[in-house]
Amino acid sequence: MDPSQNTMASMGVSGGNGVINPQNDVSSASQDDPKQDLNQVINSIQKTLGLLHQLYLNVSSFNTGLQLPLLQRINSLVLELDNMVKLSEKCHIQVPVEVLNLIDDGKNPDGFTKDVINGCIAKNQITKGKTDSFKGLRKHLLEELDQAFPDEADSFREIRSASAAEAKRLAQAQSSLPNGDMKVKAEP
């Protein structure tokens, strides 16, 4: 490595011959943003992959004259792996085991997301069917109640509407925002 490369490497710039010296100081980064933490881990992973590629190239064409650059790349890799561990401690991500299994099997993890969404859609359709069935049963029971006990059915409807109005009033009171505005939910 020539002196200009050493100067550039000391500034954290990749020198000629593909040497990258990581200069990420984890303690100087004072952020609380999880997305920024994740981006730093991703950048560290990409740097590590680049260093591994450079190591592969050095090892595949190794001769005794390239021993110093090889050792420098190994040291850079160790530093970057240490940096990655420090950065990953701030990044808390939960990945389902099924996704990891799909990746291990060489499959696309998007298939897991597709399966989860399709499962949710199926459960939603089942729940909607049950809801529609109960609505139909309620309607049928009200018709039967009207035929068998017309006076009690009217009394039931009055009580039910008063109860529904009270429930709606309570729901609106609970849905007020701290600034006094109301959360509005459109009714179908």
N, C-alpha and C positions, 0 to 999 in steps of 0.2 A: 504494500500500500504506500503510495507516495505521500509526502507531507500535506499536499492540498486535500487529499482524501481524509487524512486524520483531522484536519481543521473542520472540514464539512461534517465529519462523523461526530465530532465533539459538540457540534451545534444541533445534533439530532436530524441531520440531513443525510440521505443515503449517499454514500460515496460511490466513486467509480467501482467497477467490479462487483456491484450489487450488494455492498455491505450496508446493512441498516442497523443503526444503533438506537434502540428505543430510549427515549428521554421522557417518558410519561411519569410524572411525579404524582402519584395517587393522592398524597396528602395535600397537595396544592389545589386539587379540584374540590371545591366546596359547593357541591350542588345537591339538591334534595330531589331532583326530578328523576323518577324511575326510568323514563324514556331516555334521558341523557345517559344514565348509568348503563342501560342496555346498549345504546349506541357505542359507548366506550368499550364494552365487552366485545361487541361485534368487530369493531376496528382492531382490537387486540387479537382476536381470532384470525382476522385477515392478515395481520402482520405476521403472526405465527405461521400461517400457511405459506406466506411468501418466504419466510426464513427456512422452513422445511424444504421448499422447492430449491432454494439456493444451496442448502446443504446437500441435497440429492445431486445437484449438478457438480458440486465440488467433489463429493465422494466418488461419483461415477467417472470422473476424469482426474483422480488423485495422483499426484506425484509429490515427492518430498519437498519440492520448492513451494508448494501450495499449503504447507502445514500451518503456517501462521494465519492466513486468511480463514482456513477451516476452523482453527481454534477460536478465532474472533467470531465467526458465525455461530459456533456452538455456544459461546458465552452470550451472544446476543439472544439466542433462542432461550437460554436459561433465564436471562433477565426478563424477556417478554412473557415467558410462562409464569414467572413470579408475579409480574405485573397483572397478568390475566387473572391469577388467583385472587389478588388483592381487589381487583375491580369486580370480580364475580361475587365477592362477599357482600357487596352493596346491592346486588341485583338478585331479587327473589322472584323466580319464575317457576310455576308448577307446570310440568309437562306430563300429560297422561301417559301411563305405561304403555297403553296400546299404540300411541304415536311412536314411541321409541321402538317397539316391536316391529311396526311397519317399516321404519327406517332401517332396522337391522335386517329385515327380510328383503331390502332393496326396493320397497314399494313407496309410492308417493303418499306422504302423510295427509294430503288433501282428501284422500279417500276416507280417512277417519272423520274429518269434519263433515263430509257429505253424508256419511252413515249416521252421525249424530243428528244432523238436521233432518234427515229423512225419518229417523226415529221420533223426533219431536213432532214432525208433521203428522205421523201416524197416531201418536198419542193425542194430539190436538183434535184430530178427526174423531177419535173414539170418544173423547170428552164432549165434543160438540154433539155427537149422536146421543149421548146420555142426556145432555141438557135439553135437546129437542124432544126427547122421549118424555122427560119430566114436564116440559111445557105442555105437551099434548095430553099427558095424564091430568095435569092441573085443569086444563081447559075442559076435558071430559068430566072430571069430578064437579067442576062448577056448573056445567050443564045439567048433570044429574041432580045436584043440590037444588038448582033452580026448579026443576020439575017436581022433586019430592017435597022440598020445604021453601016455597017462594019468599015468605016473610024473613026467615032466618038467613036466606041467601042475600037479601038486600041489606040486612043488618051486618052480615059478614063483610060485604063490599064496602060499607061505610067505615067499619072498624079498620079494614085493610087499607083504605085510602088515607085515613087519618094517621095510621101507623107509618105508611110509606112517606107521607109528607113530613112527619117528625124525623124519620130516618134521613130523609134528604136534607132537612134543615141542619141536623147534627153533622152530617157529612160535609156540608158546606162550611160550617163553623170550624171544623177540624182541618179543612183544606186551605185556610187562609195563610198567606205567606207572612214572614216577619215584618215586611214593609207595609202590610195592610192589604195588598192585592189578593185576589182570589185565584186559586187554581181552577181553571174551567175545563170540564170534561164534556165534550160534545155528546149529547144523548142521541142515539139512533132513532 
